[in-house]
Amino acid sequence: MRHFLILLLALAVAGCGKTPLQEQQAFVFGTRVEVIVVDPDPEQGRKAIAAVLREFDRMHRAYHAWQPSELTAVNDAIAAGRTQTVTTELAEFMREAQALSARGDHLFDPGIGALIKLWGFHAEEFVARLPDPQALAAWQRQQPSVADLVIDGTTVSSRKRALALDFGGYLKGVALDRAAAILRSQGINNALINIGGNVMALGSKDGRKWRVGIQHPRQPGPLATVMLDDGEAIGTSGDYQRYFELDGRRYSHLIDPRSARPVDHTQAVTVLIPAGAQAGTLSDASSKPIFIAGPDGWREMARKMGSELVLRVDRDQRIEVTAALHKRLEYIGQPPAITVIP
């Protein structure tokens, strides 16, 4: 099952609204992306979408963690114990990732690329095989983290050679913010951007708010829907897209750095981020530490990440949702037990 928030009404209203709608899809960042623009000038809308997709492609190629890129050059240098000069943009990404990771107690940590590779989640196709126990133990002894990066201007090094950077859990959110800036700079004020489960709304569709659906982690179709205000972003981390099964057990790509093992207590976490300069980034970076924190820690982690609108589905499909988000959701069908958190 692919991991994305279902875009509801976006295409259905294309023929019934007064303003032309332009929509284009692509496959970037290892997932499906959609950009929908509502603008009275169709040509302007198409040009704006093309500019966004070009930027997505550039970011994907520059910061791919496993194919030759600027990021793999950094990882190669770190593994060899060398310093590396990077672009100003990448240096800023690294600083921001360090700050976000620290804010989430390093449960979301872009420095665990080697651990991701041990579990096989760097590949396009996953092999149902557990990591070598000795290799896993060796990684745990070192516990490399993005906090081990030393950034001096645009010169980068690491205190631990086992550090390997992977921005896969962060870059889609950054790309949402970048897309919003590009669209607005080209005079586009009404649009919807979807990057594999992270969605940002700009404006509206002929005065009607954009409505998106939150994917049910174990069933086709949405669990609930929510209408987004201008500039809001919503993101979901789930165990149902990137995973393999072995001996009746599911192993997902969401790994707890403390145990070096995939999380099994949570099926999905959705966060809705109010409009702001980093709404897209936070929609991507906030859901992951909340997901990993688990049943006893997710509420405190949500507070640390500044996330007041959160929905969590546990391993038994029980739903916990903050009161602030609960009042905005329209549940589909008969949902399982729901606990509303004040």
PLY file of the C-alpha trace (Angstrom):
ply
format ascii 1.0
element vertex 342
property float x
property float y
property float z
element edge 341
property int vertex1
property int vertex2
end_header
0.00 0.00 0.00
1.44 3.33 -0.97
1.84 5.92 1.74
0.16 9.20 0.93
-2.72 11.34 2.09
-5.60 10.99 -0.30
-6.43 14.23 -2.06
-10.19 14.51 -1.93
-12.23 16.77 -4.21
-9.10 18.21 -5.79
-9.83 16.70 -9.17
-13.55 16.22 -8.67
-14.09 19.97 -8.48
-12.03 20.63 -11.59
-15.05 20.67 -13.84
-17.50 22.41 -11.51
-15.47 25.43 -10.39
-15.18 28.71 -12.18
-11.38 28.93 -12.10
-9.26 26.60 -14.29
-7.35 23.89 -12.44
-3.96 22.57 -13.54
-2.59 19.32 -12.14
0.58 17.32 -12.72
2.08 14.23 -11.10
5.64 12.94 -10.95
7.73 10.40 -9.08
10.39 12.12 -6.96
11.97 11.47 -3.55
11.04 7.81 -4.00
7.31 8.58 -3.94
4.44 10.05 -5.92
4.10 13.83 -5.91
1.17 15.93 -7.07
0.94 19.67 -7.66
-2.51 21.17 -8.24
-2.86 24.86 -9.09
-6.01 26.95 -9.37
-5.41 30.09 -11.43
-7.36 32.03 -14.06
-4.34 31.83 -16.38
-3.77 28.13 -17.27
-0.42 28.86 -18.87
0.81 30.59 -15.74
-0.35 27.61 -13.71
1.51 25.14 -15.93
4.70 27.19 -15.79
4.53 27.41 -12.00
4.02 23.65 -11.66
6.95 23.01 -14.00
9.18 25.26 -11.87
8.19 23.34 -8.73
8.87 19.95 -10.31
12.26 21.12 -11.59
13.19 22.15 -8.07
12.01 18.79 -6.68
14.16 16.98 -9.22
17.18 19.12 -8.37
16.79 18.46 -4.64
16.29 14.75 -5.22
19.49 14.48 -7.26
21.56 16.69 -4.96
20.58 15.01 -1.69
20.00 11.38 -2.61
21.52 9.26 0.16
22.30 6.14 -1.89
22.99 7.28 -5.44
25.96 9.52 -6.36
25.13 13.00 -5.10
26.46 15.86 -3.03
25.23 14.00 0.06
26.95 10.71 -0.79
30.18 12.65 -1.32
29.84 13.92 2.25
29.17 10.41 3.56
32.20 9.06 1.69
34.38 11.77 3.20
33.09 11.07 6.70
33.72 7.34 6.30
37.29 8.13 5.24
37.83 10.51 8.15
38.13 13.57 5.89
36.54 17.01 5.94
34.30 18.03 3.05
33.32 21.39 1.66
29.61 21.61 0.89
27.23 24.18 -0.57
25.74 26.83 1.67
22.34 25.21 1.14
23.50 21.78 2.33
25.30 23.27 5.33
22.04 24.97 6.31
20.10 21.71 5.83
22.54 20.03 8.19
22.26 22.71 10.87
18.50 22.63 10.67
18.46 18.84 10.84
20.66 18.92 13.93
18.28 21.37 15.63
15.16 19.38 14.72
16.73 16.11 15.79
17.79 17.55 19.15
14.30 18.95 19.67
12.92 15.42 19.26
15.48 13.79 21.58
17.17 12.35 18.47
14.37 9.84 17.91
14.28 11.38 14.43
17.94 11.36 13.42
19.19 11.85 9.85
22.55 10.43 10.97
21.41 6.77 11.07
21.90 6.10 7.37
24.12 3.10 8.07
21.41 1.58 10.28
18.81 2.10 7.57
21.11 0.29 5.15
21.63 -2.61 7.59
17.87 -3.16 7.60
17.74 -2.91 3.80
15.49 0.14 3.62
17.88 2.01 1.34
16.91 -0.23 -1.59
13.99 0.14 -3.99
12.89 -3.43 -3.24
13.10 -4.76 0.31
14.42 -8.24 1.10
12.70 -10.06 3.97
15.89 -10.59 5.93
17.07 -9.46 9.35
20.39 -7.61 9.69
23.56 -9.41 10.63
23.52 -9.42 14.48
27.21 -8.58 14.74
26.90 -5.62 12.36
23.87 -4.39 14.29
25.72 -4.69 17.59
28.70 -2.81 16.15
26.42 0.06 15.08
24.81 0.15 18.53
28.19 0.39 20.23
28.98 3.52 18.25
25.48 5.08 18.11
26.37 7.67 15.44
24.07 10.68 15.32
23.62 13.85 13.29
24.80 15.54 16.51
28.28 14.18 15.69
28.50 16.46 12.66
30.93 19.35 12.98
29.89 22.22 10.71
32.29 25.13 10.31
30.85 27.48 7.72
30.63 25.20 4.71
33.27 22.74 5.91
31.87 19.52 7.37
33.42 16.68 9.36
32.25 14.14 11.91
33.35 12.96 15.33
32.37 9.42 14.31
33.24 7.78 11.01
30.19 5.51 11.32
27.93 8.50 10.71
25.99 8.33 7.43
23.48 11.05 6.56
20.08 10.26 5.08
17.63 13.16 4.72
14.81 10.93 3.50
12.76 11.66 6.61
13.21 15.41 6.32
13.64 16.49 2.71
10.02 16.07 1.59
8.92 18.62 4.15
11.64 21.03 3.11
10.49 20.57 -0.48
6.92 21.50 0.50
8.13 24.82 1.87
10.26 25.36 -1.22
7.29 24.61 -3.49
5.06 27.05 -1.63
7.69 29.79 -1.98
8.07 29.14 -5.72
4.32 29.17 -6.35
3.79 32.37 -4.41
6.73 34.04 -6.16
4.99 33.30 -9.47
1.70 34.79 -8.34
0.00 31.47 -7.52
-2.07 31.84 -4.34
-4.30 28.76 -4.59
-2.69 25.33 -4.81
-2.32 21.93 -3.20
1.04 20.15 -3.00
1.33 16.47 -2.07
4.68 14.74 -1.57
4.11 11.15 -0.56
1.97 11.83 2.49
2.98 15.40 3.25
0.48 17.93 1.95
0.43 21.73 1.99
-2.55 23.88 1.08
-2.34 27.36 -0.37
-5.49 29.44 -0.47
-8.59 27.56 -1.59
-10.52 26.23 -4.59
-12.94 28.98 -5.58
-13.41 29.90 -1.93
-13.77 26.32 -0.70
-11.10 24.92 1.59
-8.99 22.06 0.31
-10.07 18.77 1.88
-7.64 15.86 2.29
-8.12 12.37 3.62
-5.92 10.64 6.18
-5.08 7.16 4.91
-6.23 4.23 7.05
-3.08 2.23 7.89
-4.71 -1.18 7.30
-7.65 -0.55 4.99
-8.07 1.05 1.56
-9.38 4.56 1.67
-9.31 7.28 4.29
-9.78 6.98 8.04
-10.92 10.59 8.25
-10.89 13.85 6.31
-9.86 17.35 7.29
-10.09 20.75 5.61
-6.88 22.75 5.47
-6.54 26.48 5.90
-4.18 28.60 3.81
-0.57 27.65 4.51
-1.30 24.62 6.68
0.60 21.38 6.17
-0.27 17.85 7.20
1.96 14.79 7.23
1.69 11.12 8.15
4.35 8.62 9.16
3.14 5.04 8.80
4.35 1.45 8.81
2.39 0.53 5.68
4.49 1.76 2.76
8.11 0.85 3.34
8.21 -2.47 5.14
8.80 -6.19 4.80
7.24 -9.16 6.56
9.10 -12.13 8.01
7.66 -15.02 10.03
4.37 -13.17 10.39
5.92 -9.99 11.71
6.05 -6.59 10.02
9.32 -4.62 9.97
8.91 -1.01 8.85
11.43 1.65 7.88
10.66 3.67 11.03
13.56 2.65 13.26
14.12 3.57 16.89
17.81 4.56 17.21
17.76 3.50 20.87
17.01 -0.13 20.08
18.28 -0.08 16.47
15.08 -1.93 15.54
11.92 -0.98 13.65
9.05 0.28 15.78
6.15 -2.16 16.23
3.87 -0.33 18.68
2.41 2.20 16.22
0.79 1.96 12.79
0.54 5.65 11.93
0.93 9.19 13.25
-0.52 12.25 11.54
0.35 15.82 12.47
-1.27 19.01 11.22
0.98 22.07 11.31
-0.41 25.63 11.33
0.72 28.07 8.66
4.26 29.31 9.15
7.69 29.60 7.58
8.49 25.92 8.26
5.06 24.31 8.17
6.09 21.81 5.49
9.37 20.92 7.18
7.65 20.34 10.51
4.94 18.20 8.91
7.70 15.79 7.91
10.09 16.08 10.83
7.54 16.13 13.68
5.58 12.98 12.92
8.60 10.69 13.15
9.79 11.28 16.73
6.14 11.23 17.86
5.70 7.89 16.07
8.84 6.41 17.60
8.14 7.73 21.12
5.29 5.24 21.43
2.31 4.85 23.76
3.99 6.24 26.87
5.96 9.03 25.25
4.10 10.40 22.25
2.18 13.11 24.11
5.31 14.57 25.67
7.13 14.32 22.37
4.28 16.15 20.63
4.67 18.95 23.17
8.42 19.08 22.56
7.84 19.34 18.83
5.19 22.02 19.33
2.53 19.81 17.74
-0.97 20.32 19.13
-2.86 18.60 16.31
-1.88 14.92 16.36
-3.57 11.60 15.58
-1.98 8.27 16.51
-3.08 4.76 15.51
-1.55 2.06 17.72
-0.68 -1.53 16.80
-4.24 -2.65 17.61
-5.77 0.16 15.49
-6.93 2.09 18.54
-6.97 5.82 17.84
-5.62 8.53 20.11
-6.17 12.08 18.93
-5.65 15.48 20.49
-8.81 17.47 21.13
-7.57 20.25 18.84
-7.39 17.90 15.85
-10.40 15.76 16.81
-12.80 18.68 16.42
-11.54 19.29 12.87
-11.81 15.70 11.64
-14.69 14.04 9.85
-14.34 10.30 10.40
-15.24 7.90 7.62
-17.63 5.04 8.43
-17.43 3.49 11.88
-13.90 4.11 13.21
-12.40 1.94 15.95
-12.19 3.12 19.55
-11.15 6.76 19.79
-9.50 8.37 22.82
-9.50 12.15 22.76
-6.51 13.69 24.54
-7.14 17.09 26.20
0 1
1 2
2 3
3 4
4 5
5 6
6 7
7 8
8 9
9 10
10 11
11 12
12 13
13 14
14 15
15 16
16 17
17 18
18 19
19 20
20 21
21 22
22 23
23 24
24 25
25 26
26 27
27 28
28 29
29 30
30 31
31 32
32 33
33 34
34 35
35 36
36 37
37 38
38 39
39 40
40 41
41 42
42 43
43 44
44 45
45 46
46 47
47 48
48 49
49 50
50 51
51 52
52 53
53 54
54 55
55 56
56 57
57 58
58 59
59 60
60 61
61 62
62 63
63 64
64 65
65 66
66 67
67 68
68 69
69 70
70 71
71 72
72 73
73 74
74 75
75 76
76 77
77 78
78 79
79 80
80 81
81 82
82 83
83 84
84 85
85 86
86 87
87 88
88 89
89 90
90 91
91 92
92 93
93 94
94 95
95 96
96 97
97 98
98 99
99 100
100 101
101 102
102 103
103 104
104 105
105 106
106 107
107 108
108 109
109 110
110 111
111 112
112 113
113 114
114 115
115 116
116 117
117 118
118 119
119 120
120 121
121 122
122 123
123 124
124 125
125 126
126 127
127 128
128 129
129 130
130 131
131 132
132 133
133 134
134 135
135 136
136 137
137 138
138 139
139 140
140 141
141 142
142 143
143 144
144 145
145 146
146 147
147 148
148 149
149 150
150 151
151 152
152 153
153 154
154 155
155 156
156 157
157 158
158 159
159 160
160 161
161 162
162 163
163 164
164 165
165 166
166 167
167 168
168 169
169 170
170 171
171 172
172 173
173 174
174 175
175 176
176 177
177 178
178 179
179 180
180 181
181 182
182 183
183 184
184 185
185 186
186 187
187 188
188 189
189 190
190 191
191 192
192 193
193 194
194 195
195 196
196 197
197 198
198 199
199 200
200 201
201 202
202 203
203 204
204 205
205 206
206 207
207 208
208 209
209 210
210 211
211 212
212 213
213 214
214 215
215 216
216 217
217 218
218 219
219 220
220 221
221 222
222 223
223 224
224 225
225 226
226 227
227 228
228 229
229 230
230 231
231 232
232 233
233 234
234 235
235 236
236 237
237 238
238 239
239 240
240 241
241 242
242 243
243 244
244 245
245 246
246 247
247 248
248 249
249 250
250 251
251 252
252 253
253 254
254 255
255 256
256 257
257 258
258 259
259 260
260 261
261 262
262 263
263 264
264 265
265 266
266 267
267 268
268 269
269 270
270 271
271 272
272 273
273 274
274 275
275 276
276 277
277 278
278 279
279 280
280 281
281 282
282 283
283 284
284 285
285 286
286 287
287 288
288 289
289 290
290 291
291 292
292 293
293 294
294 295
295 296
296 297
297 298
298 299
299 300
300 301
301 302
302 303
303 304
304 305
305 306
306 307
307 308
308 309
309 310
310 311
311 312
312 313
313 314
314 315
315 316
316 317
317 318
318 319
319 320
320 321
321 322
322 323
323 324
324 325
325 326
326 327
327 328
328 329
329 330
330 331
331 332
332 333
333 334
334 335
335 336
336 337
337 338
338 339
339 340
340 341
